[in-house]
Amino acid sequence: MPLSLRSVLTVSALLAATLAGCVRVNVKGDPDAWAEQMRDQSMLRVATYNTSLYDEATGGLIRRLESGDDNARKIAAVLQRVRPDLVLLNEFDYDEGQRAAELFQRRYLEVAQPGGGEPLRYAYRYLAPVNTGVPSGLDLDRNGEVGGPSMSRNGGNDAWGFGLHPGQYGMLVLSRYPIDTAHVRTFQLLKWSAMPDARQPRDPANGQPWYAPAIWSQLRLSSKSHWDVPVRTPGGTVHLLASHPTPPVFDGPEDRNGARNADELRLWREYLTPGDKPWLCDDRGRCGGLAADARFIIVGDLNNDPVDGDGAHDAIIQLLEHPRVARYATPRSEGAIEVARKYAQAGLVHRGSPEHATGDFGPKAGTMRLDYVLPSVGFDVEGSGVFWPAASQPEAAIADGSDHHLVWLDLGSQKR
């Protein structure tokens, strides 16, 4: 998938961007790599990929990457084929020392993989703590226990976001271009109850709130985190809005996960909509949404299909139709059509366009569109796709490293 030529940066701009990119411990910066990778190119390729690179044990992903992991090789091979300039990896376990991210970069991306392409080097990365697996100290699933044995689902249910250890199902941003870490905003700690008219789950048996007031007032909205990561691209600063809302399942008739998924999606709508929002405060205490003239790209496994599955479809539709989100042809693949046809023959038929699905979630759920790259108005979308080859294509051998598939967009000339 070749990329177009990119505009040449001046030497002064290059030096300024280089110096700005190398700050804070949670960003990996390599000034020499930045200079080496600059090319004459005018297109920005952006992708999102739920990699399923998580483990149930603390440090388990690190150990797998150290010993050699077949799925990690396939994930790296896909990235080497598509070669995005900027990519969000969902379900990549977080560790404070960045050991897993470093191993994936050095031993997988920078090594030519079978079925992949040339080695791929990202000079910058961003990762930070997430809510998954972090004990809340509260009985969130109302089973009469707080937490539970280590590595148990009960323990995971009482974490701020479901997970068997802190950092499970984390997020990782990889970038060819410097990250403006001084202006990164994270919303890991934002309270769900702070959102005006939040979808507070209710017990359908009596109509009362599912969570007691003392618990509701403490609940965090984001099941992982919401990040605004500014990236200094050759065409100007782009805000990568990254998240991974909870799946709207694994609960009961109160639909607490469905409500949370919807409000996690609403957070981005609120962030983009003009107006005073004193409640919308990031983890550093800065309140308010994104500047009206800022360019952005929403990325992530948003766990909500516009028409199929268990989610509140209005939540994702309202995000897709937000006035600041560009309209463009939905990414598609041949592999999604092929798999959906097999499910249809078995009696599982969805209403959505089968070619737009981004993952295969088994015979009960089928294929759905859960992964999104949504640029702001002002970008020209010059190409898009889902890396999901038909089974007869050689590339299919590397496309099964996860139950999700990489979604990519080529963003061309940026208009004012």
Long-range contacts (C-beta under 8 A, 24 or more apart in sequence): 1-45, 1-81, 1-82, 1-83, 1-385, 1-408, 3-41, 3-43, 3-45, 3-83, 3-410, 4-41, 4-42, 4-43, 4-382, 4-410, 4-412, 5-39, 5-40, 5-41, 5-42, 6-39, 6-40, 6-41, 6-42, 6-43, 6-234, 7-40, 7-41, 7-42, 7-234, 7-235, 8-40, 9-38, 9-234, 14-38, 17-177, 17-178, 17-232, 18-178, 20-178, 20-180, 20-182, 20-232, 21-123, 21-124, 21-177, 21-178, 21-179, 21-180, 21-181, 21-232, 22-178, 23-181, 23-182, 24-181, 24-182, 26-98, 26-126, 26-127, 26-128, 26-181, 27-124, 27-125, 27-126, 27-179, 27-181, 28-98, 28-101, 28-102, 28-105, 28-122, 28-123, 28-124, 28-125, 29-123, 29-124, 29-178, 29-179, 30-123, 30-124, 33-121, 33-123, 34-123, 34-124, 34-176, 34-177, 34-178, 37-121, 37-123, 37-176, 38-234, 41-234, 42-234, 42-235, 42-412, 42-413, 43-382, 43-410, 43-411, 43-412, 44-85, 44-86, 44-233, 44-234, 44-235, 44-238, 44-410, 44-411, 45-82, 45-83, 45-84, 45-85, 45-86, 45-408, 45-409, 45-410, 45-411, 46-84, 46-85, 46-86, 46-87, 46-240, 46-297, 46-299, 46-373, 46-375, 46-408, 46-409, 46-411, 47-79, 47-82, 47-84, 47-86, 47-87, 47-88, 47-299, 47-373, 47-406, 47-407, 47-408, 47-409, 48-87, 48-88, 48-90, 48-299, 48-300, 48-301, 48-371, 48-372, 48-373, 48-406, 48-407, 49-75, 49-78, 49-79, 49-87, 49-88, 49-89, 49-90, 49-371, 49-402, 49-404, 49-405, 49-406, 49-407, 50-89, 50-90, 50-91, 50-244, 50-301, 50-359, 50-370, 50-371, 50-402, 50-403, 50-404, 51-75, 51-89, 51-90, 51-91, 51-92, 51-401, 51-402, 51-404, 52-91, 52-401, 52-402, 52-403, 52-404, 53-89, 53-91, 53-92, 53-93, 53-100, 53-104, 53-402, 54-91, 54-92, 54-93, 54-168, 54-169, 54-170, 55-93, 55-168, 56-151, 56-164, 56-165, 56-168, 57-151, 57-164, 57-165, 58-165, 58-166, 59-95, 60-93, 61-92, 61-93, 61-95, 61-100, 62-95, 62-99, 62-100, 62-103, 65-100, 65-103, 65-104, 65-107, 65-108, 66-103, 70-401, 71-401, 71-402, 72-104, 72-108, 72-401, 73-108, 73-113, 73-114, 73-401, 74-113, 74-115, 74-398, 74-399, 74-400, 74-401, 75-108, 75-401, 75-402, 76-104, 76-108, 76-109, 76-111, 76-113, 76-116, 76-120, 77-113, 77-114, 77-115, 77-116, 77-117, 77-398, 77-401, 78-116, 78-387, 78-398, 78-399, 78-401, 78-406, 79-109, 79-116, 79-120, 79-406, 80-109, 80-112, 80-113, 80-116, 80-117, 80-118, 80-119, 80-120, 81-115, 81-116, 81-117, 81-387, 81-395, 81-398, 82-387, 82-406, 82-408, 83-117, 83-120, 84-408, 85-175, 85-176, 85-177, 85-233, 86-173, 86-174, 86-175, 86-176, 86-177, 86-231, 86-233, 86-238, 86-240, 86-297, 87-173, 87-174, 87-175, 87-406, 88-171, 88-172, 88-173, 88-240, 88-242, 88-299, 88-300, 89-171, 89-172, 89-173, 89-174, 90-169, 90-171, 90-244, 90-300, 90-301, 90-371, 90-404, 91-169, 91-170, 91-244, 91-301, 91-402, 92-170, 92-171, 92-172, 93-167, 93-168, 93-169, 93-170, 94-127, 94-128, 94-129, 94-130, 94-166, 94-167, 94-170, 94-171, 94-172, 95-167, 96-129, 98-125, 98-127, 101-125, 101-127, 101-172, 105-174, 113-398, 114-397, 114-398, 115-394, 115-395, 115-397, 115-398, 116-398, 122-174, 122-175, 122-176, 123-175, 123-176, 123-178, 124-174, 124-175, 124-176, 124-177, 124-178, 124-179, 125-172, 125-173, 125-174, 125-175, 125-179, 126-172, 126-173, 126-175, 126-179, 126-181, 126-184, 126-227, 126-229, 127-170, 127-171, 127-172, 127-173, 128-186, 128-188, 128-225, 128-227, 129-166, 129-167, 129-188, 129-225, 130-161, 130-167, 130-169, 130-170, 130-171, 130-188, 130-224, 130-225, 131-159, 131-160, 131-161, 131-188, 131-220, 131-222, 131-223, 131-224, 131-225, 132-159, 132-160, 132-161, 132-162, 132-163, 132-166, 132-167, 132-168, 132-169, 132-170, 132-223, 132-224, 133-159, 133-161, 133-162, 133-163, 133-164, 133-165, 133-166, 133-167, 133-168, 133-169, 134-159, 134-160, 134-161, 134-163, 134-166, 135-159, 135-160, 136-160, 136-218, 138-215, 138-218, 139-215, 140-211, 140-215, 140-219, 142-210, 160-219, 160-220, 160-223, 161-220, 161-222, 161-223, 161-224, 161-246, 162-223, 162-246, 162-250, 169-224, 169-244, 170-224, 171-224, 171-225, 171-227, 171-242, 171-243, 171-244, 171-300, 173-227, 173-229, 173-240, 173-242, 175-231, 177-231, 177-232, 177-233, 177-234, 178-231, 178-232, 179-229, 179-230, 179-231, 179-232, 180-230, 180-231, 180-232, 180-237, 183-230, 184-227, 184-228, 184-229, 184-230, 185-227, 185-228, 185-282, 185-283, 185-284, 185-286, 186-225, 186-226, 186-227, 186-228, 186-282, 186-283, 187-221, 187-222, 187-225, 187-226, 187-227, 187-267, 187-282, 187-283, 188-220, 188-222, 188-224, 188-225, 188-226, 188-283, 189-220, 189-283, 190-220, 190-221, 190-222, 190-226, 190-267, 190-280, 190-281, 190-282, 190-283, 191-217, 191-218, 191-219, 191-220, 191-221, 192-216, 192-219, 192-220, 192-221, 192-260, 192-263, 193-217, 193-219, 194-221, 194-279, 194-280, 194-281, 195-221, 195-263, 195-266, 195-267, 195-270, 195-279, 196-279, 198-263, 199-259, 199-260, 199-262, 199-263, 199-312, 200-259, 201-254, 201-255, 201-256, 201-259, 201-260, 202-254, 203-254, 204-253, 204-254, 205-253, 210-254, 210-256, 211-256, 221-260, 221-263, 221-264, 221-267, 222-264, 222-267, 223-260, 223-264, 226-264, 226-267, 226-268, 226-271, 228-271, 228-282, 228-290, 228-296, 235-414, 236-295, 236-414, 237-294, 237-295, 238-295, 238-296, 238-297, 239-290, 239-294, 239-295, 239-296, 239-297, 240-296, 240-297, 240-299, 241-268, 241-271, 241-290, 241-296, 241-297, 241-298, 241-299, 242-299, 242-300, 243-267, 243-268, 243-300, 243-302, 244-300, 244-301, 244-302, 244-303, 245-300, 245-302, 245-303, 245-304, 246-303, 247-303, 248-303, 248-304, 248-309, 248-310, 248-311, 248-312, 249-310, 258-310, 258-311, 258-312, 259-312, 261-303, 261-304, 261-311, 261-312, 261-315, 262-304, 262-311, 262-312, 262-314, 262-315, 263-315, 265-302, 265-304, 265-315, 265-316, 265-318, 265-319, 266-315, 266-318, 268-298, 268-319, 269-318, 269-319, 269-322, 272-296, 272-322, 272-324, 272-325, 273-322, 294-376, 295-375, 295-376, 295-378, 295-379, 295-414, 296-324, 296-375, 296-376, 297-373, 297-374, 297-375, 297-376, 297-379, 297-409, 297-411, 298-325, 298-372, 298-373, 298-374, 298-375, 299-372, 299-373, 299-374, 300-371, 300-372, 301-370, 301-371, 301-404, 302-370, 302-371, 302-372, 303-370, 304-370, 305-352, 305-368, 305-369, 305-370, 306-352, 306-369, 307-350, 307-351, 307-352, 308-350, 308-351, 308-352, 308-366, 308-368, 309-365, 309-368, 319-374, 320-374, 323-377, 324-376, 324-377, 325-374, 325-375, 325-376, 325-377, 326-374, 326-375, 326-376, 326-377, 326-378, 326-379, 326-381, 328-375, 328-381, 328-384, 328-409, 329-381, 329-384, 330-356, 330-369, 330-384, 331-356, 331-358, 331-373, 331-384, 331-385, 331-386, 331-407, 331-408, 331-409, 332-356, 332-385, 332-386, 333-357, 333-385, 333-386, 333-387, 333-388, 333-389, 333-405, 334-388, 334-389, 334-390, 334-393, 335-386, 335-388, 335-389, 335-390, 335-391, 335-396, 335-399, 335-405, 336-367, 336-386, 336-388, 336-405, 338-390, 338-391, 339-367, 340-366, 340-367, 343-367, 356-386, 357-386, 357-388, 358-386, 358-388, 358-404, 358-405, 358-407, 359-402, 359-403, 359-404, 359-405, 360-403, 361-403, 370-404, 371-404, 371-405, 371-407, 372-407, 373-407, 373-408, 373-409, 375-409, 375-411, 378-414, 378-415, 378-416, 379-411, 379-412, 379-414, 379-415, 380-411, 380-412, 380-413, 380-414, 380-415, 381-409, 381-410, 381-411, 381-412, 382-410, 382-411, 382-412, 383-409, 383-410, 384-408, 384-409, 384-410
